[in-house]
């Protein structure tokens, strides 16, 4: 399991495959992670909820997933060295400049645990995706 090493900022957490059972709720997903990740993941959750209050929350692909009007909005997941955030390819393209410092894949970005999590950027991406799906603040 994960741990925060004494006298070190290095954080090691389990990958999705290391978890003993697939969680059925976002609360269960977050509670299955070690501290201090729980607080970070809860803040990500609240950031998404505030940016897209009409979104529904659930688990898909073993990770927290948010939908709007039945369509995928965003996902996130805790990995060993980073927070994975998935706002679909077009959600990432619109934020290419802000995402440049982070490792990326098609429709995904990795926010390292060793750096502050960019909650404002996550919020902006969620609002962008919500507008694409027809929700206007």
N, CA, C and O of each residue as an XYZ file, in Angstrom:
548
protein
N       0.839     -1.185      0.000
C       0.000      0.000      0.000
C       0.875      1.235      0.000
O       2.092      1.167      0.173
N       0.223      2.360     -0.198
C       0.952      3.613     -0.289
C       1.408      4.121      1.055
O       0.934      3.679      2.101
N       2.332      5.053      1.012
C       2.853      5.638      2.244
C       3.506      6.968      1.928
O       3.882      7.233      0.786
N       3.632      7.770      2.909
C       4.394      8.998      2.798
C       5.652      8.765      3.601
O       5.603      8.647      4.826
N       6.770      8.698      2.923
C       8.020      8.416      3.613
C       8.375      9.550      4.559
O       8.226     10.724      4.222
N       8.838      9.194      5.728
C       9.298     10.178      6.701
C      10.482     10.926      6.101
O      11.350     10.325      5.467
N      10.512     12.222      6.303
C      11.593     13.078      5.822
C      11.696     13.103      4.297
O      12.773     13.359      3.758
N      10.603     12.844      3.606
C      10.635     12.852      2.154
C       9.296     13.300      1.605
O       8.249     13.043      2.200
N       9.337     13.966      0.474
C       8.102     14.386     -0.176
C       7.621     13.314     -1.144
O       6.575     13.479     -1.772
N       8.372     12.207     -1.278
C       7.988     11.161     -2.225
C       6.775     10.401     -1.704
O       6.752      9.956     -0.556
N       5.797     10.262     -2.538
C       4.573      9.576     -2.168
C       4.397      8.386     -3.087
O       4.449      8.525     -4.309
N       4.194      7.238     -2.516
C       3.961      6.034     -3.295
C       2.571      5.532     -2.956
O       2.250      5.307     -1.789
N       1.753      5.358     -3.970
C       0.389      4.890     -3.744
C       0.097      3.714     -4.657
O       0.772      3.524     -5.669
N      -0.906      2.925     -4.305
C      -1.228      1.774     -5.149
C      -1.797      2.210     -6.492
O      -2.440      3.254     -6.597
N      -1.556      1.408     -7.504
C      -2.176      1.642     -8.788
C      -3.570      1.036     -8.745
O      -3.928      0.355     -7.784
N      -4.346      1.282     -9.774
C      -5.688      0.700     -9.822
C      -5.621     -0.821     -9.718
O      -6.493     -1.444     -9.111
N      -4.592     -1.416    -10.306
C      -4.480     -2.877    -10.288
C      -4.098     -3.414     -8.916
O      -4.356     -4.581     -8.622
N      -3.488     -2.590     -8.070
C      -3.078     -3.018     -6.738
C      -4.225     -3.042     -5.738
O      -4.106     -3.643     -4.671
N      -5.319     -2.401     -6.071
C      -6.416     -2.292     -5.120
C      -7.117     -3.643     -4.978
O      -7.314     -4.338     -5.974
N      -7.497     -4.027     -3.756
C      -8.068     -5.344     -3.520
C      -9.426     -5.574     -4.183
O      -9.699     -6.685     -4.638
N     -10.263     -4.575     -4.247
C     -11.586     -4.746     -4.852
C     -11.972     -3.450     -5.546
O     -11.545     -2.368     -5.145
N     -12.781     -3.570     -6.586
C     -13.228     -2.380     -7.284
C     -14.275     -1.661     -6.436
O     -15.249     -2.272     -5.997
N     -14.077     -0.379     -6.209
C     -15.053      0.368     -5.419
C     -16.347      0.563     -6.202
O     -16.347      0.595     -7.432
N     -17.434      0.689     -5.476
C     -18.732      0.897     -6.115
C     -19.161      2.355     -6.095
O     -20.075      2.743     -6.822
N     -18.506      3.171     -5.264
C     -18.836      4.592     -5.179
C     -17.551      5.415     -5.168
O     -16.465      4.897     -4.905
N     -17.698      6.699     -5.457
C     -16.538      7.587     -5.401
C     -16.044      7.705     -3.969
O     -14.838      7.770     -3.729
N     -16.958      7.733     -3.028
C     -16.555      7.784     -1.613
C     -15.700      6.571     -1.269
O     -14.658      6.717     -0.630
N     -16.115      5.389     -1.675
C     -15.348      4.168     -1.405
C     -13.989      4.220     -2.096
O     -12.987      3.785     -1.529
N     -13.951      4.751     -3.316
C     -12.690      4.883     -4.047
C     -11.718      5.754     -3.257
O     -10.560      5.386     -3.064
N     -12.192      6.897     -2.807
C     -11.339      7.835     -2.071
C     -10.906      7.240     -0.734
O      -9.740      7.359     -0.357
N     -11.821      6.608     -0.019
C     -11.503      6.035      1.291
C     -10.506      4.880      1.204
O      -9.823      4.573      2.182
N     -10.421      4.242      0.042
C      -9.485      3.125     -0.136
C      -8.048      3.604     -0.329
O      -7.118      2.798     -0.312
N      -7.864      4.903     -0.512
C      -6.526      5.462     -0.701
C      -5.963      5.925      0.630
O      -6.715      6.251      1.548
N      -4.639      5.954      0.737
C      -4.017      6.407      1.989
C      -4.073      7.929      2.125
O      -4.226      8.661      1.147
N      -3.945      8.370      3.367
C      -3.723      9.793      3.593
C      -2.288     10.064      3.186
O      -1.450      9.183      3.381
N      -1.953     11.194      2.647
C      -2.766     12.382      2.463
C      -3.520     12.426      1.147
O      -4.109     13.454      0.814
N      -3.519     11.331      0.385
C      -4.222     11.339     -0.900
C      -5.712     11.556     -0.764
O      -6.325     12.174     -1.635
N      -6.310     11.062      0.306
C      -7.758     11.223      0.466
C      -8.160     12.685      0.381
O      -9.129     13.024     -0.298
N      -7.437     13.539      1.051
C      -7.769     14.974      1.048
C      -7.619     15.562     -0.358
O      -8.446     16.366     -0.788
N      -6.573     15.162     -1.064
C      -6.366     15.657     -2.432
C      -7.487     15.179     -3.342
O      -8.058     15.969     -4.094
N      -7.805     13.890     -3.276
C      -8.856     13.335     -4.128
C     -10.211     13.943     -3.798
O     -11.015     14.188     -4.698
N     -10.468     14.185     -2.538
C     -11.732     14.830     -2.150
C     -11.789     16.250     -2.703
O     -12.854     16.706     -3.119
N     -10.670     16.945     -2.713
C     -10.643     18.301     -3.276
C     -10.878     18.263     -4.785
O     -11.567     19.129     -5.325
N     -10.317     17.275     -5.465
C     -10.576     17.119     -6.901
C     -12.071     16.876     -7.114
O     -12.685     17.477     -7.995
N     -12.638     16.009     -6.317
C     -14.072     15.708     -6.391
C     -14.908     16.973     -6.211
O     -15.825     17.227     -6.991
N     -14.598     17.757     -5.197
C     -15.357     18.989     -4.936
C     -15.151     20.012     -6.047
O     -16.075     20.751     -6.388
N     -13.961     20.060     -6.606
C     -13.678     20.965     -7.722
C     -14.561     20.627     -8.908
O     -15.125     21.518     -9.543
N     -14.681     19.348     -9.205
C     -15.524     18.901    -10.326
C     -16.990     19.224    -10.031
O     -17.695     19.742    -10.897
N     -17.445     18.927     -8.839
C     -18.843     19.176     -8.479
C     -19.201     20.660     -8.547
O     -20.295     21.021     -8.982
N     -18.282     21.511     -8.117
C     -18.541     22.959     -8.163
C     -18.532     23.485     -9.600
O     -19.307     24.382     -9.933
N     -17.672     22.942    -10.444
C     -17.577     23.390    -11.831
C     -18.729     22.874    -12.695
O     -19.081     23.502    -13.694
N     -19.310     21.748    -12.324
C     -20.409     21.147    -13.093
C     -21.440     20.580    -12.121
O     -21.543     19.364    -11.963
N     -22.198     21.453    -11.471
C     -23.131     20.986    -10.444
C     -24.201     20.020    -10.940
O     -24.777     19.280    -10.143
N     -24.474     20.014    -12.228
C     -25.481     19.101    -12.765
C     -24.959     17.730    -13.116
O     -25.723     16.874    -13.562
N     -23.664     17.500    -12.925
C     -23.060     16.217    -13.295
C     -23.447     15.122    -12.313
O     -23.638     15.373    -11.124
N     -23.558     13.913    -12.825
C     -23.782     12.750    -11.973
C     -22.443     12.065    -11.754
O     -21.566     12.072    -12.617
N     -22.313     11.476    -10.577
C     -21.061     10.873    -10.147
C     -21.208      9.364    -10.085
O     -22.243      8.853     -9.658
N     -20.185      8.659    -10.507
C     -20.200      7.204    -10.426
C     -18.801      6.648    -10.618
O     -17.815      7.383    -10.567
N     -18.728      5.353    -10.837
C     -17.458      4.682    -11.094
C     -17.539      4.068    -12.493
O     -18.512      3.395    -12.836
N     -16.510      4.309    -13.284
C     -16.401      3.698    -14.610
C     -14.928      3.370    -14.827
O     -14.053      4.160    -14.473
N     -14.658      2.218    -15.403
C     -13.273      1.790    -15.626
C     -12.490      1.756    -14.315
O     -11.269      1.917    -14.321
N     -13.179      1.547    -13.189
C     -12.519      1.448    -11.891
C     -12.110      2.773    -11.279
O     -11.354      2.793    -10.308
N     -12.595      3.887    -11.829
C     -12.208      5.202    -11.319
C     -13.419      6.132    -11.239
O     -14.438      5.877    -11.881
N     -13.314      7.207    -10.457
C     -14.398      8.174    -10.399
C     -14.692      8.744    -11.786
O     -13.789      9.138    -12.524
N     -15.973      8.775    -12.113
C     -16.412      9.234    -13.429
C     -17.593     10.185    -13.250
O     -18.430     10.004    -12.367
N     -17.638     11.187    -14.098
C     -18.703     12.182    -14.047
C     -19.343     12.273    -15.417
O     -18.658     12.313    -16.439
N     -20.672     12.306    -15.425
C     -21.431     12.400    -16.669
C     -22.373     13.587    -16.586
O     -22.793     14.007    -15.508
N     -22.685     14.103    -17.740
C     -23.627     15.205    -17.852
C     -24.589     14.853    -18.977
O     -24.176     14.667    -20.122
N     -25.854     14.764    -18.651
C     -26.832     14.353    -19.654
C     -26.556     12.965    -20.180
O     -26.865     12.668    -21.334
N     -25.972     12.098    -19.345
C     -25.658     10.735    -19.735
C     -24.391     10.588    -20.558
O     -24.025      9.478    -20.944
N     -23.715     11.704    -20.831
C     -22.489     11.665    -21.636
C     -21.274     11.891    -20.745
O     -21.352     12.645    -19.775
N     -20.138     11.241    -21.066
C     -18.935     11.401    -20.250
C     -18.476     12.858    -20.171
O     -18.388     13.559    -21.179
N     -18.190     13.284    -18.956
C     -17.677     14.630    -18.703
C     -16.183     14.550    -18.421
O     -15.377     15.000    -19.236
N     -15.797     13.979    -17.270
C     -14.391     13.788    -16.896
C     -14.265     12.567    -15.990
O     -15.249     12.076    -15.437
N     -13.034     12.093    -15.854
C     -12.683     10.990    -14.959
C     -11.404     11.391    -14.230
O     -10.669     12.261    -14.698
N     -11.135     10.763    -13.090
C      -9.829     10.920    -12.460
C      -9.454      9.635    -11.746
O     -10.315      8.811    -11.433
N      -8.157      9.468    -11.490
C      -7.680      8.255    -10.821
C      -6.355      8.529    -10.123
O      -5.544      9.332    -10.584
N      -6.152      7.838     -8.994
C      -4.900      7.922     -8.251
C      -3.972      6.814     -8.713
O      -4.340      5.639     -8.702
N      -2.776      7.189     -9.117
C      -1.751      6.233     -9.509
C      -0.542      6.405     -8.596
O      -0.526      7.292     -7.744
N       0.443      5.579     -8.768
C       1.592      5.570     -7.875
C       2.244      6.939     -7.735
O       2.510      7.387     -6.619
N       2.500      7.601     -8.846
C       3.242      8.856     -8.811
C       2.447     10.079     -9.264
O       2.976     11.190     -9.282
N       1.196      9.882     -9.627
C       0.442     11.010    -10.167
C      -1.068     10.828    -10.048
O      -1.577      9.738     -9.789
N      -1.750     11.938    -10.249
C      -3.198     11.952    -10.413
C      -3.456     11.933    -11.908
O      -2.982     12.809    -12.632
N      -4.195     10.951    -12.372
C      -4.587     10.917    -13.772
C      -5.896     11.668    -13.924
O      -6.834     11.438    -13.161
N      -5.971     12.561    -14.898
C      -7.191     13.329    -15.144
C      -7.528     13.188    -16.619
O      -6.669     13.364    -17.483
N      -8.790     12.868    -16.898
C      -9.233     12.534    -18.248
C     -10.438     13.397    -18.612
O     -11.530     13.212    -18.076
N     -10.226     14.341    -19.528
C     -11.311     15.227    -19.955
C     -11.591     15.060    -21.443
O     -12.049     15.997    -22.097
N     -11.324     13.898    -21.972
C     -11.453     13.568    -23.397
C     -10.489     14.398    -24.229
O     -10.051     15.458    -23.783
N     -10.149     13.942    -25.424
C      -9.156     14.673    -26.223
C      -9.499     16.146    -26.461
O      -8.616     16.998    -26.364
N     -10.763     16.465    -26.771
C     -11.054     17.871    -27.060
C     -10.986     18.736    -25.803
O     -10.716     19.933    -25.902
N     -11.221     18.167    -24.643
C     -11.067     18.906    -23.399
C      -9.625     19.240    -23.099
O      -9.342     20.219    -22.407
N      -8.713     18.441    -23.610
C      -7.288     18.689    -23.400
C      -6.724     19.629    -24.466
O      -5.855     20.450    -24.173
N      -7.211     19.511    -25.685
C      -6.726     20.361    -26.769
C      -6.940     21.835    -26.450
O      -6.065     22.661    -26.712
N      -8.088     22.168    -25.889
C      -8.413     23.554    -25.569
C      -7.496     24.140    -24.493
O      -7.404     25.360    -24.357
N      -6.818     23.278    -23.729
C      -5.951     23.727    -22.639
C      -4.488     23.333    -22.878
O      -3.719     23.162    -21.932
N      -4.125     23.195    -24.135
C      -2.784     22.713    -24.490
C      -1.677     23.541    -23.846
O      -0.699     22.981    -23.351
N      -1.814     24.849    -23.844
C      -0.760     25.704    -23.283
C      -0.603     25.471    -21.782
O       0.517     25.335    -21.290
N      -1.720     25.425    -21.048
C      -1.671     25.230    -19.597
C      -1.206     23.828    -19.220
O      -0.640     23.632    -18.144
N      -1.438     22.855    -20.091
C      -1.071     21.469    -19.810
C       0.356     21.128    -20.248
O       0.855     20.044    -19.950
N       0.995     22.032    -20.940
C       2.333     21.773    -21.482
C       3.331     21.247    -20.441
O       4.135     20.378    -20.779
N       3.316     21.734    -19.187
C       4.310     21.240    -18.222
C       4.095     19.793    -17.753
O       4.951     19.230    -17.071
N       2.969     19.200    -18.114
C       2.615     17.878    -17.587
C       2.709     16.802    -18.662
O       2.539     17.073    -19.850
N       2.982     15.587    -18.226
C       2.976     14.441    -19.131
C       1.537     14.205    -19.581
O       0.605     14.246    -18.778
N       1.375     13.954    -20.889
C       0.038     13.796    -21.449
C      -0.053     12.613    -22.391
O       0.943     12.138    -22.937
N      -1.279     12.159    -22.562
C      -1.620     11.173    -23.562
C      -2.844     11.705    -24.273
O      -3.285     12.817    -23.984
N      -3.394     10.953    -25.180
C      -4.594     11.397    -25.878
C      -5.755     11.426    -24.883
O      -6.237     10.377    -24.455
N      -6.196     12.615    -24.522
C      -7.317     12.745    -23.602
C      -6.965     12.546    -22.145
O      -7.860     12.394    -21.313
N      -5.670     12.542    -21.810
C      -5.274     12.332    -20.415
C      -4.106     13.243    -20.056
O      -3.341     13.680    -20.916
N      -3.994     13.511    -18.768
C      -2.876     14.287    -18.257
C      -2.498     13.721    -16.894
O      -3.346     13.233    -16.149
N      -1.212     13.797    -16.587
C      -0.708     13.310    -15.298
C      -0.226     14.491    -14.465
O       0.692     15.211    -14.859
N      -0.859     14.681    -13.306
C      -0.440     15.701    -12.361
C       0.362     15.001    -11.268
O      -0.218     14.278    -10.457
N       1.684     15.196    -11.224
C       2.529     14.497    -10.240
C       2.168     14.857     -8.802
O       1.844     16.006     -8.502
N       2.228     13.871     -7.923
C       1.958     14.106     -6.498
C       2.998     15.043     -5.894
O       2.716     15.727     -4.910
N       4.195     15.080     -6.473
C       5.275     15.911     -5.926
C       5.062     17.401     -6.181
O       5.780     18.234     -5.630
N       4.085     17.735     -7.009
C       3.791     19.134     -7.331
C       2.388     19.476     -6.841
O       1.561     18.580     -6.669
N       2.109     20.751     -6.614
C       0.745     21.126     -6.227
C      -0.247     20.749     -7.333
O       0.027     20.939     -8.518
N      -1.378     20.225     -6.935
C      -2.416     19.867     -7.907
C      -3.054     21.169     -8.406
O      -3.440     22.008     -7.592
N      -3.174     21.355     -9.732
C      -3.722     22.606    -10.274
C      -5.269     22.590    -10.306
O      -5.884     22.391    -11.354
N      -5.857     22.803     -9.147
C      -7.316     22.735     -9.033
C      -8.018     23.738     -9.946
O      -9.060     23.424    -10.520
N      -7.459     24.939    -10.087
C      -8.087     25.944    -10.955
C      -8.091     25.471    -12.412
O      -9.062     25.698    -13.134
N      -7.025     24.824    -12.839
C      -6.960     24.279    -14.194
C      -7.986     23.159    -14.362
O      -8.679     23.099    -15.378
N      -8.085     22.278    -13.379
C      -9.087     21.204    -13.423
C     -10.487     21.803    -13.525
O     -11.304     21.352    -14.327
N     -10.756     22.812    -12.716
C     -12.066     23.471    -12.750
C     -12.355     24.052    -14.131
O     -13.459     23.896    -14.652
N     -11.381     24.713    -14.718
C     -11.560     25.281    -16.052
C     -11.837     24.228    -17.099
O     -12.669     24.422    -17.985
N     -11.134     23.107    -16.995
C     -11.346     22.021    -17.955
C     -12.742     21.422    -17.798
O     -13.402     21.102    -18.787
N     -13.185     21.273    -16.555
C     -14.523     20.719    -16.308
C     -15.589     21.678    -16.842
O     -16.543     21.246    -17.488
N     -15.431     22.967    -16.577
C     -16.401     23.953    -17.082
C     -16.438     23.940    -18.609
O     -17.509     24.038    -19.209
N     -15.276     23.818    -19.231
C     -15.203     23.745    -20.689
C     -15.966     22.538    -21.210
O     -16.769     22.647    -22.137
N     -15.701     21.376    -20.598
C     -16.392     20.150    -21.030
C     -17.904     20.252    -20.776
O     -18.702     19.799    -21.598
N     -18.296     20.843    -19.644
C     -19.727     21.007    -19.351
C     -20.389     21.885    -20.410
O     -21.497     21.584    -20.854
N     -19.732     22.953    -20.815
C     -20.286     23.827    -21.861
C     -20.411     23.058    -23.171
O     -21.387     23.232    -23.899
N     -19.429     22.207    -23.477
C     -19.512     21.383    -24.688
C     -20.735     20.466    -24.656
O     -21.351     20.189    -25.685
N     -21.071     20.006    -23.456
C     -22.194     19.079    -23.314
C     -23.509     19.804    -23.049
O     -24.531     19.167    -22.793
N     -23.485     21.126    -23.111
C     -24.726     21.878    -23.021
C     -25.071     22.468    -21.675
O     -26.143     23.056    -21.534
N     -24.198     22.338    -20.659
C     -24.482     22.965    -19.368
C     -23.772     24.308    -19.312
O     -22.570     24.409    -19.553
N     -24.543     25.331    -18.988
C     -23.976     26.664    -18.866
C     -24.157     27.145    -17.437
O     -25.251     27.061    -16.879
N     -23.067     27.656    -16.839
C     -23.136     28.095    -15.441
C     -24.085     29.265    -15.231
O     -24.242     29.738    -14.106
